[in-house]
């Protein structure tokens, strides 16, 4: 019964006592028990008896003022939750016990959610594919031999398979957007600061590259989570509030058809993307045109070389500083990807940062000019279809060898570097039945407008009705 209910419907059933929180939690735990052994999406889980005990206590308490009351969630294993280890999927951190919760975790708890475990991640959050030496790879819900992308692949597979009603993620280089595309669900990277994070000790003179984000089967389900975890916090100096809620971003057909999308395609041939991905995205854009959305293919005047050089400098510097803060004693014990970033970051000088920031500003100026004529921009949400889950990363696209371990993630840096809110929307499947998504990109802090598009898009195309056979 719950399999076909929206989160809003489940909430109403709980509040009206048509169903107990215990029954809701048992439904999700049963699915986890059945499906997670093959998916490896949830890697640390509280004892079932303790979870059910908490659900029974919530039934007795009847906390009707708490919007997430009784809804289970597992938190990405890069995020601190007291009572659970934060391992980062890294053997050297397998016993790491956090002393306090991450900020949005406190909000989840205060709003009534039941935290049942942790979701799998790329080792140390680096690499774009959810695989690590502690727990192994997470499987794609449409083909268990394929990648779920990353680094939030555990969360996306859990949501797509119905193990969780929704899930959090973190996104630096597409970590919420790529996994959503590989799972036929929605993945959201908000404007940095919309979901608060404790930034004490973080270098705020540099751009914020990483932000918490989230996943859901559809935008309406996602809005229920988002409305409870967004907003400013005194511990986050860049955090901010929005004038409105996500669940109320309902627009008319007329307002929807007034939107104008700029299709960036492969960025003037600069991005190496499998052709069928571009074809699937363009078919969907033509369908949007048929319902009166204005779509224009652009030849963007954005210096892609500046984007890449600025990004790789700032990312390496950020990961280098994060690695130092973790006090990892043996750098060579990390993955190839993390060592690559550390070594690059170690060599970055002040003049390199000045150049990277200038390149970034020029790209911001260029994107702002484009946004004068468009509501949103669009790019594919991946450059390759799901690949063998046992690989660390793809080494070539279209028979062209890649020059770095992360060149296959280049398509994500526009949003990340320029701090643009972006949501992955599902757009279809290839000839092998593997899903793909498309990034819809909004102006900085235009998160609510972006979400209004996503809600109307799902209403028009009903992608959440197309579920993997694993169900």
KARA-V490863 format. One record per run of one state. SS is the DSSP state (@ for helix, = for strand, . for the rest). FROM is the first residue (numbers start at 0). LEN is the number of residues. If there is no record, write none. Layout:
{{SS:FROM:LEN} {SS:FROM:LEN}}
This chain:
{{.:0:1} {@:1:3} {.:4:2} {@:6:9} {.:15:5} {@:20:19} {.:39:2} {=:41:4} {.:45:2} {@:47:14} {.:61:10} {=:71:5} {.:76:8} {=:84:1} {.:85:5} {@:90:3} {.:93:3} {=:96:1} {.:97:5} {@:102:8} {.:110:3} {=:113:6} {.:119:3} {@:122:3} {.:125:13} {=:138:2} {.:140:2} {=:142:5} {.:147:5} {@:152:8} {.:160:6} {=:166:5} {.:171:5} {@:176:5} {.:181:4} {=:185:4} {.:189:5} {=:194:1} {.:195:15} {=:210:6} {.:216:2} {@:218:11} {.:229:1} {=:230:1} {.:231:1} {=:232:1} {.:233:2} {=:235:1} {.:236:16} {@:252:5} {.:257:2} {=:259:4} {.:263:11} {@:274:16} {.:290:3} {=:293:4} {.:297:6} {@:303:22} {.:325:5} {@:330:3} {.:333:2} {@:335:11} {.:346:3} {@:349:22} {.:371:4} {=:375:5} {.:380:7} {=:387:1} {.:388:7} {=:395:2} {.:397:2} {=:399:2} {.:401:5} {@:406:12} {.:418:3} {=:421:8} {.:429:5} {=:434:7} {.:441:5} {@:446:15} {.:461:1} {@:462:3} {.:465:6}}
